[in-house]
Amino acid sequence: MAEADAQLGINFDSNKLFYAVSRPAQPGVISRIGYIDFSFDLTQSIATRDPDTFPGVCDTLNKLSEEYGVKQRRVVFPPSFECWSIIPKSVYDEDEERQAHLNILMQGTDTDATEAKWHSLSNRDFKLVSIRRKEHIKTFTSLLNGATPEQLLSDFEVGECWLKHSQYHGSFLTISSYNGMIGISSYLLGKLRAATNFTYDDIRDLPYLWLQYASHLPWIEGLHEHVMVFGDHSGKIVETLNAYWDDTADIMVMDSLDKMNLKAGEETFSFPLERAFPAVLLSVS
């Protein structure tokens, strides 16, 4: 077995698990990028800890770790498993106000069964909260063979990984595409500005949904130097939504190592590389 010094980044959607491996001794180089097909929906398997399928997912990750000498695993926590909200810092600073807001967000769910993680924003008068069920955190801890909160990253934190990796400090928008869901995150001067996500049934509904969300969240239609798109059906997402983005922005589907500012022994891949982009960033940042 290889020396255990590598970092494994993981993201998944539908029945595919994407992974990337890097080593600290080789900055800017990816040792391995790949994916594994399963015959079942991974999100559903993990959400329910399905006794017939979940152990197989854990075994697969353990085998990857053994094969590549992985010291640490990091995974993108599915946005469908989280609730995001931006609240005034004045609410966050008051215990009773903060708890009351969390009770409203998690109506119907006992807040003792959830865990809130707070994120700083470029506008210091506000904070972003991501709320996860403790049972899901426990499941992912098991999946990663023991995990700290820093190893369970929210979808919008992929942009923070990009900041760390690229050292870019301008303005950019990230569009992450999942099966029936997109995540939207805005960054300004090296800091997270805001984030949201929404589901859809038909990709043709996205323009309507985009305008609906933009009417309440004007930052979605703000000025951005770059729009970074990755995940499932990225090309179709660009085709459907690019008319609603800043027309001066550089739109990039993260489908090549050159765009990722990385190198690897492999030059061609048997799958759309943009679907593994989160895993790649988690492995190198």
C-alpha positions in Angstrom: 0.0 0.0 0.0 1.2 3.5 -0.8 2.3 5.8 2.0 -0.8 7.3 3.6 -0.3 11.0 2.8 -2.9 11.6 0.1 -6.1 13.5 0.2 -9.3 12.1 -1.4 -12.0 14.5 -2.6 -15.5 13.1 -3.2 -18.7 14.3 -4.8 -21.7 12.3 -6.1 -24.9 12.7 -7.9 -27.6 10.2 -8.9 -25.8 6.8 -9.1 -22.2 8.1 -9.7 -19.4 8.7 -7.2 -16.7 11.0 -8.5 -13.3 11.1 -6.7 -9.9 12.7 -7.0 -6.6 12.0 -5.3 -3.7 14.4 -4.7 -0.5 14.5 -2.6 1.0 17.4 -0.7 4.4 16.6 -2.2 3.1 17.3 -5.7 1.2 20.6 -5.5 -0.8 21.4 -8.6 -0.8 17.8 -9.7 -3.7 15.3 -9.5 -2.7 11.7 -9.0 -6.0 10.3 -10.0 -9.5 11.4 -11.1 -12.2 8.8 -11.6 -15.8 7.8 -11.0 -17.6 4.7 -9.9 -21.1 3.7 -11.2 -23.6 2.2 -8.8 -26.8 0.4 -9.6 -28.8 2.6 -7.1 -29.3 6.2 -6.2 -26.4 7.2 -3.9 -28.2 10.1 -2.2 -31.1 7.9 -1.2 -28.8 5.1 -0.1 -26.9 7.5 2.2 -29.9 9.3 3.4 -31.5 6.1 4.7 -28.4 4.1 5.4 -30.0 1.4 3.3 -28.8 -1.9 4.8 -28.5 -3.5 1.3 -26.5 -0.7 -0.4 -24.9 1.7 2.1 -22.2 -0.8 3.4 -21.1 -1.3 -0.2 -20.5 2.5 -0.6 -18.4 2.5 2.6 -16.4 -0.5 1.4 -15.8 1.3 -1.9 -14.3 4.3 -0.2 -12.2 2.2 2.1 -10.8 0.4 -0.9 -10.0 3.7 -2.6 -8.3 4.9 0.5 -6.2 1.7 0.8 -5.2 1.7 -2.9 -4.0 5.3 -3.0 -2.7 5.7 0.6 -5.3 8.3 1.6 -4.8 10.1 4.9 -7.9 12.4 4.7 -11.2 12.2 2.9 -13.4 15.3 2.1 -16.9 15.2 0.6 -19.4 17.7 -0.7 -22.5 17.4 1.5 -25.5 17.2 -0.8 -27.4 20.4 -0.9 -30.6 18.4 -0.7 -29.5 17.4 2.8 -29.2 21.0 4.0 -31.2 24.1 4.6 -29.5 27.4 3.8 -30.5 30.9 4.9 -29.0 34.3 5.3 -29.9 36.3 8.4 -28.8 39.6 9.9 -25.9 39.4 12.2 -28.0 41.2 14.8 -30.3 38.2 14.9 -27.3 35.8 15.1 -25.8 37.8 18.1 -29.0 37.4 20.2 -29.4 33.8 21.5 -33.2 34.0 21.7 -33.6 35.6 18.2 -31.2 33.1 16.7 -33.0 30.2 18.1 -36.4 31.6 17.1 -35.1 32.0 13.5 -33.8 28.4 13.5 -37.2 27.2 14.8 -38.9 28.9 11.9 -36.5 27.5 9.3 -36.9 23.9 10.7 -40.6 24.0 11.3 -41.8 20.5 11.9 -38.3 19.3 12.8 -37.0 19.3 16.4 -34.0 21.6 16.5 -32.3 19.2 18.9 -32.1 16.8 15.9 -30.2 19.4 13.8 -26.9 21.2 13.8 -26.3 24.7 12.5 -23.1 25.8 10.9 -22.5 29.6 10.5 -20.5 31.2 7.7 -19.1 34.7 7.4 -20.1 36.8 4.3 -18.5 39.7 2.5 -21.2 41.9 4.1 -20.4 41.6 7.7 -23.9 42.6 8.7 -25.2 39.2 7.7 -24.3 35.5 8.1 -25.2 32.4 6.2 -26.4 29.4 8.1 -26.4 25.8 6.8 -28.5 23.4 8.9 -28.0 19.7 8.7 -29.8 16.8 10.4 -27.6 15.1 13.0 -28.5 11.7 11.6 -27.1 12.7 8.2 -23.9 14.0 9.9 -23.5 10.7 11.7 -24.0 8.9 8.4 -21.3 10.9 6.6 -19.0 10.4 9.6 -19.4 6.7 9.1 -19.0 7.0 5.4 -15.7 8.8 5.8 -14.5 6.4 8.5 -14.6 9.2 11.1 -14.9 12.9 10.0 -14.6 16.4 11.3 -16.9 19.2 10.2 -14.1 20.5 8.0 -14.3 17.3 5.9 -18.0 17.8 5.2 -18.2 20.8 2.9 -21.3 22.5 1.7 -21.8 22.9 -2.0 -21.1 26.7 -1.8 -17.8 26.0 -0.1 -16.5 24.6 -3.4 -16.1 28.3 -4.4 -13.9 28.8 -1.3 -11.8 25.9 -2.3 -11.4 27.6 -5.7 -10.3 30.8 -4.0 -7.7 28.9 -2.0 -6.4 27.0 -5.1 -6.5 29.7 -7.7 -5.6 32.7 -5.5 -8.3 34.6 -7.5 -9.9 37.6 -5.6 -12.2 39.1 -8.1 -16.0 38.5 -8.4 -17.4 35.2 -9.7 -20.6 33.1 -9.7 -20.6 29.3 -9.3 -23.4 27.2 -10.8 -23.3 23.6 -9.6 -25.7 21.3 -11.4 -27.2 18.2 -9.9 -29.9 15.9 -11.1 -32.9 18.1 -10.7 -31.2 20.8 -8.6 -28.8 23.7 -9.1 -26.7 25.5 -6.5 -25.8 29.2 -7.0 -23.0 31.0 -5.0 -21.6 34.5 -5.4 -18.1 35.6 -4.4 -16.8 39.1 -4.1 -13.2 40.2 -3.4 -12.2 36.7 -2.1 -15.3 36.2 0.2 -18.6 34.5 -0.1 -21.4 37.0 -0.8 -24.4 34.7 -0.8 -25.7 31.3 -1.8 -28.9 29.5 -2.6 -30.2 26.4 -4.4 -33.5 25.2 -5.9 -34.9 22.1 -7.5 -36.6 21.7 -10.8 -38.6 19.0 -12.7 -37.7 20.0 -16.2 -34.6 21.9 -17.3 -36.9 24.1 -19.5 -38.4 25.5 -16.3 -35.0 27.0 -15.2 -35.4 30.5 -16.8 -38.7 31.0 -15.0 -37.3 29.7 -11.7 -34.1 31.8 -12.1 -36.2 35.0 -12.6 -38.4 34.1 -9.7 -35.5 33.7 -7.4 -33.7 36.8 -8.7 -36.8 38.9 -7.9 -36.1 38.2 -4.2 -32.3 37.7 -4.4 -30.9 40.5 -6.6 -27.3 39.3 -6.1 -28.1 36.5 -8.5 -28.2 39.0 -11.3 -25.2 41.0 -10.0 -22.0 41.8 -11.9 -19.6 38.9 -12.0 -16.3 38.7 -13.9 -16.6 34.9 -14.2 -19.4 32.4 -14.1 -18.1 28.9 -13.3 -20.4 26.0 -14.2 -19.9 22.4 -13.2 -21.8 19.2 -12.5 -24.4 17.3 -14.4 -25.5 18.6 -17.8 -23.4 21.7 -17.5 -23.5 22.5 -21.2 -27.3 22.4 -21.2 -27.4 24.6 -18.1 -25.3 27.2 -19.9 -27.4 27.0 -23.0 -30.6 27.5 -20.9 -29.4 30.2 -18.5 -26.6 32.2 -20.0 -28.9 34.9 -21.3 -29.7 35.7 -17.6 -26.1 36.1 -16.5 -23.9 39.2 -16.7 -23.2 39.6 -20.4 -19.7 40.7 -19.8 -18.8 37.7 -17.7 -16.4 35.0 -18.9 -18.5 31.8 -18.8 -16.5 28.7 -18.0 -17.6 25.1 -17.9 -15.0 23.5 -15.7 -14.3 20.7 -18.2 -10.5 20.6 -18.5 -7.5 20.5 -16.2 -6.2 23.7 -17.9 -9.3 25.6 -16.6 -8.7 24.1 -13.2 -5.0 25.2 -13.2 -3.9 21.6 -12.6 -1.9 18.8 -14.2 -2.3 15.1 -14.2 -0.7 12.0 -15.7 -4.0 11.4 -17.6 -4.9 13.6 -20.5 -8.2 12.2 -21.5 -11.2 11.0 -19.4 -14.1 8.7 -20.1 -16.6 11.0 -18.4 -17.4 14.8 -18.4 -14.6 16.2 -16.2 -16.8 19.0 -15.0 -18.8 16.5 -13.0 -15.7 15.7 -10.9 -14.7 19.3 -10.4 -15.8 19.5 -6.8 -13.9 16.3 -5.9 -10.8 17.7 -7.6 -10.9 20.9 -5.7 -11.5 19.2 -2.4 -8.5 17.0 -3.0 -6.1 19.9 -3.7 -7.3 22.7 -1.4 
